[in-house]
Amino acid sequence: MSEWLPSLNALRAFDAVAWHLSYRDAAAELHVTPAAVKQLVGKLEAALGPALVERRGRDIALTRAGAEGVPGLRTAFKQMTDAVERMRAGGRRNLLTITVEPSFAAAWLVPRLDGF
C-alpha cells in the first residue's frame, strides 16, 4: 500500500456528515462540536484534494467526489464493526445446550423451539 490513509477520525466525521447532511447532526452522533466536525472534514479535504462537501444556501450537499467515496466508507466501517464484534465475542458462538428426556423433548420442547 503505497498511499497513506487519512485520519480515521476525519473519515468517520465525513461519513457522519454524508449520512446526516448536517454538521450539527453529525456532531451530535459523534459527541463533539459542529466546529470540530467541520474542521475534521476540512482536514480530510485538504489531505485528499477535492472538496467533499459544499454549501447550498443554508444546507450542505456532497460533491461528486464526496458522493463517490461514501459507499466504500460505509462498507469499510461495517467491516470494522463486524471485526470488532467478532473480537469482542472472543471467537465464541452463543451456544445453549439443553439435555432433557426424549419424551419431554418430543411432547413439549420441540414444538416450542420456534418461539424460543
C-alpha positions as CSV (number, residue, x, y, z in Angstrom):
1,M,0.0,0.0,0.0
2,S,1.9,3.0,-1.3
3,E,-0.7,5.6,-0.4
4,W,-1.2,6.7,3.2
5,L,-4.7,6.8,4.6
6,P,-6.1,10.0,6.1
7,S,-7.1,10.2,9.8
8,L,-9.8,7.6,10.8
9,N,-11.5,10.4,12.8
10,A,-11.7,12.6,9.7
11,L,-13.1,9.7,7.7
12,R,-15.7,9.0,10.4
13,A,-16.6,12.7,10.6
14,F,-17.1,12.8,6.9
15,D,-19.2,9.6,6.9
16,A,-21.5,11.2,9.6
17,V,-21.8,14.4,7.6
18,A,-22.6,12.4,4.5
19,W,-25.3,10.4,6.4
20,H,-27.0,13.4,8.0
21,L,-26.1,16.2,5.5
22,S,-25.6,18.3,8.6
23,Y,-22.6,19.3,10.6
24,R,-24.8,19.7,13.7
25,D,-26.4,16.3,13.5
26,A,-23.1,14.6,12.7
27,A,-21.6,16.3,15.7
28,A,-24.4,15.0,17.9
29,E,-23.8,11.5,16.7
30,L,-20.0,11.8,17.3
31,H,-20.4,13.6,20.6
32,V,-18.3,16.6,19.5
33,T,-19.0,20.1,18.4
34,P,-20.1,21.1,14.9
35,A,-16.9,23.1,14.6
36,A,-14.8,20.0,15.3
37,V,-16.7,18.1,12.7
38,K,-16.2,20.9,10.1
39,Q,-12.5,21.1,11.0
40,L,-12.1,17.3,10.5
41,V,-13.9,17.4,7.2
42,G,-11.8,20.3,6.1
43,K,-8.6,18.5,7.0
44,L,-9.8,15.5,5.0
45,E,-10.5,17.7,2.0
46,A,-7.0,19.3,2.4
47,A,-5.4,15.8,2.5
48,L,-7.3,14.4,-0.4
49,G,-7.5,17.4,-2.7
50,P,-11.1,17.8,-3.9
51,A,-13.9,19.3,-1.9
52,L,-16.2,16.7,-0.5
53,V,-19.0,18.9,0.9
54,E,-20.4,22.1,-0.4
55,R,-22.7,24.8,0.9
56,R,-26.1,25.3,-0.8
57,G,-27.7,28.2,0.9
58,R,-28.4,27.0,4.5
59,D,-28.0,23.4,3.5
60,I,-24.9,21.3,2.6
61,A,-24.6,18.7,-0.1
62,L,-21.9,16.2,-1.1
63,T,-19.8,17.0,-4.1
64,R,-19.3,14.3,-6.8
65,A,-16.0,13.3,-5.1
66,G,-17.7,13.1,-1.7
67,A,-20.6,11.0,-3.1
68,E,-18.2,8.6,-4.8
69,G,-16.4,7.8,-1.6
70,V,-19.5,7.2,0.6
71,P,-20.3,3.6,-0.4
72,G,-16.8,2.4,0.1
73,L,-16.5,4.1,3.5
74,R,-19.8,2.6,4.7
75,T,-18.6,-0.8,3.7
76,A,-15.3,-0.3,5.4
77,F,-16.9,0.9,8.6
78,K,-19.4,-2.0,8.6
79,Q,-16.5,-4.5,8.1
80,M,-14.6,-2.8,11.0
81,T,-17.7,-3.0,13.2
82,D,-18.2,-6.7,12.4
83,A,-14.5,-7.4,13.1
84,V,-14.7,-5.7,16.5
85,E,-17.8,-7.7,17.4
86,R,-16.0,-10.9,16.5
87,M,-13.1,-9.9,18.6
88,R,-15.4,-8.9,21.5
89,A,-17.1,-12.3,21.3
90,G,-13.6,-13.9,21.5
91,G,-14.4,-16.3,18.8
92,R,-17.1,-17.9,20.9
93,R,-20.5,-18.7,19.5
94,N,-23.6,-18.2,21.5
95,L,-24.4,-21.8,22.2
96,L,-27.0,-23.3,24.5
97,T,-27.1,-27.0,25.3
98,I,-30.2,-28.5,26.7
99,T,-30.4,-32.0,28.0
100,V,-33.9,-33.5,28.5
101,E,-35.7,-36.8,28.4
102,P,-36.6,-37.7,24.8
103,S,-40.3,-37.9,25.7
104,F,-40.3,-34.4,27.1
105,A,-38.4,-33.1,24.1
106,A,-40.8,-34.6,21.6
107,A,-44.0,-33.7,23.5
108,W,-43.2,-30.2,24.9
109,L,-39.8,-28.7,23.9
110,V,-39.6,-29.3,20.2
111,P,-43.0,-27.7,19.4
112,R,-41.9,-24.6,21.2
113,L,-38.4,-24.1,19.8
114,D,-39.6,-21.7,17.1
115,G,-40.8,-19.3,19.7
116,F,-37.5,-19.6,21.6
